[in-house]
Amino acid sequence: MVQYIQVNDYETAEFDGEWVVLNTDKYTVTKLNEIGGFCWSMMKDAQTVDSLCQAIEQEFGRASDNLSEDIEAFLYELMEYGLIQHAV
């Protein structure tokens, strides 16, 4: 299974359930919702789509049919922004 991990320990801040990630390498700011911030914090260690989905379901009590698709799209965007990479 493919695993994902943060590229660097970028500065983050949480305000009223929304997260901001400051990519100091590319001078960008990425805003995440509560679930995105939760996933981001988990990716300090290598995670798979399945491990993230299970953690979301446990933490937020949310189980949806398309959760894994949503997480895959989210991870793709974070990779495009240079915030995460495939774990080795």
N, C-alpha and C positions, 0 to 999 in steps of 0.2 A: 504494500500500500504506500502511496505517496504521502510523505510527511512534510509539513510546513513549519517554518520557524522564523522569528523576527530576524531581520538583517543586522540591525544594531539596537542597542537599548536607547531608543529615541525618547526625547522628553514627551511626556503625556500629562494631560490635565483633564479632570472630570468636573463638569458643571451641570448640575440638575439632570443627571442621567445621560448626558451627552459627553463624548470624549473628543479631545483634540490631540492629534499626534503631530509633532513638529519634526520633520525630516531635515535635520541640520546639514546633511550632505547635499541635498538638492534644493534647500531653502523653500520647502513646501509645507503646507498645513493641510491635514486631512481630518475631516470631522466624521465621527462615528456615533451611531446611536448606542443605546445601552447594551444591546446584544453584541454589536460589533466591538464595543469596548471590552466586553467580557471575553470574547474570542481573542482579541488582541492581547489581553493580559495573559491568557493561557498559552499563547505562542512564544512565550519566553522559553518554553520547552517544546520540543517537536510534537506536533499534533497532526492527526489525520482528519479528514472530513467526518468520518464516523465518530471519532473521539470528541470532536467539537459538538456534533449533533447530540450525542449522549449527555454531554455536560450542560448544554442549553436546556434540554428536556428536564434534566434533574434540577437545575438552578431556577428556571423560569416556569416549569410545568407546561411547556409548549411542545406539542407534538403535531406537526403538520405533514401532509403528504409530500410537499415540495421543500421541506427544510434542507435536505442535502443538496438540492439544486441551488437554493438560495445561498448556502454556505460556499458551494463551489464558485458561484458568481462573485461572491464577496472576496474569496481568496484570490481569484483571478485579478480583480481590481487592485487588491493590495500588492500583488506581484507587479502589476503595471506601474504602480506608484513607487516601486522599489523599496517597499517596507518589509516584505517577507520574501523568502526564497525556499526552494526545496531543501529539506534537511538531508544531510549526508549520513 
